[in-house]
């Protein structure tokens, strides 16, 4: 039991370090697990949005990401597929 204890203690730290990877370092493949967390933009696309700042991380068709000021302004861009809450 004592030999397994250090491994059990280090395992959560390994998982936390993997979970901290940022999306802006790589393109997101929409077929990857977790891509379903994406809130998809609806049709018709917004024509007018209010001026506010509630940042979202928008995912484009090519898989790249960018920070938008709101979900509305992000989805107004035809190249944006969807978004997640918060900055990229």
Backbone torsions as a table, in degrees:
resi	resn	phi	psi	omega
1	UNK	NA	-40.1	-178.6
2	UNK	-67.5	-27.2	178.2
3	UNK	-72.9	-29.5	-178.6
4	UNK	-82.8	-26.2	-176.0
5	UNK	-54.3	-47.3	178.9
6	UNK	-61.6	-36.7	178.6
7	UNK	-66.3	-39.9	179.5
8	UNK	-66.9	-33.3	179.5
9	UNK	-74.7	-33.0	-178.4
10	UNK	-82.8	-25.7	-177.4
11	UNK	-57.0	-46.4	178.5
12	UNK	-62.2	-34.6	178.5
13	UNK	-66.9	-36.6	176.6
14	UNK	-63.8	-45.6	179.6
15	UNK	-63.6	-38.2	179.3
16	UNK	-66.8	-38.6	-179.4
17	UNK	-68.3	-34.9	177.0
18	UNK	-69.5	-37.2	-178.1
19	UNK	-70.8	-16.6	-177.7
20	UNK	-87.5	3.9	178.2
21	UNK	-63.7	140.6	-177.6
22	UNK	-94.4	150.2	-179.2
23	UNK	-77.2	-24.3	-178.0
24	UNK	-74.7	-9.1	177.3
25	UNK	-81.2	-14.1	-176.7
26	UNK	-149.1	163.4	174.7
27	UNK	-82.0	146.2	-179.7
28	UNK	-93.1	127.1	174.7
29	UNK	-87.8	120.7	-175.6
30	UNK	-66.9	-11.5	177.4
31	UNK	-90.0	-4.0	-178.2
32	UNK	-75.5	154.2	171.8
33	UNK	-61.1	142.0	-178.5
34	UNK	96.0	-17.7	178.5
35	UNK	-68.1	-17.9	179.1
36	UNK	-74.8	-9.4	174.7
37	UNK	-71.2	-11.5	-177.7
38	UNK	-68.8	131.9	173.5
39	UNK	-90.6	114.3	-174.6
40	UNK	-74.5	143.6	175.2
41	UNK	-72.1	141.8	-177.8
42	UNK	-98.0	158.7	175.3
43	UNK	-106.4	135.7	3.7
44	UNK	-76.0	152.7	179.1
45	UNK	-70.2	149.5	179.2
46	UNK	-63.0	141.5	176.9
47	UNK	-102.7	-31.1	-178.5
48	UNK	-132.9	132.9	178.7
49	UNK	-127.5	150.6	177.0
50	UNK	-75.7	155.4	177.2
51	UNK	-88.7	104.8	176.7
52	UNK	-153.0	171.9	177.7
53	UNK	-127.8	105.3	175.7
54	UNK	-137.9	80.5	-165.6
55	UNK	-60.2	144.7	175.2
56	UNK	-132.7	156.7	175.9
57	UNK	-101.5	104.5	-176.2
58	UNK	-87.6	138.5	177.3
59	UNK	-107.3	125.8	-179.3
60	UNK	-87.4	170.3	-179.4
61	UNK	-57.9	-38.5	-177.8
62	UNK	-78.3	-1.3	177.9
63	UNK	96.2	-9.0	178.0
64	UNK	-74.5	162.1	-178.8
65	UNK	-124.5	154.9	175.3
66	UNK	-151.5	152.3	177.9
67	UNK	-85.9	129.6	176.1
68	UNK	-113.9	156.2	-176.9
69	UNK	-70.7	-33.6	175.9
70	UNK	-148.3	167.6	175.2
71	UNK	-63.7	-37.2	-179.5
72	UNK	-62.1	-50.4	-178.6
73	UNK	-67.1	-32.8	177.6
74	UNK	-68.0	-46.1	-178.6
75	UNK	-73.4	-14.7	175.1
76	UNK	-69.0	-24.0	176.6
77	UNK	-77.9	121.5	-175.6
78	UNK	-65.1	-21.6	179.6
79	UNK	-81.3	-8.5	-178.6
80	UNK	-89.4	128.9	179.3
81	UNK	-87.6	-41.6	-177.8
82	UNK	-170.7	-170.4	-175.4
83	UNK	-152.7	162.1	172.0
84	UNK	-123.3	153.3	178.5
85	UNK	-67.7	144.5	177.9
86	UNK	92.0	165.1	179.4
87	UNK	-71.7	158.3	176.8
88	UNK	-75.8	NA	NA
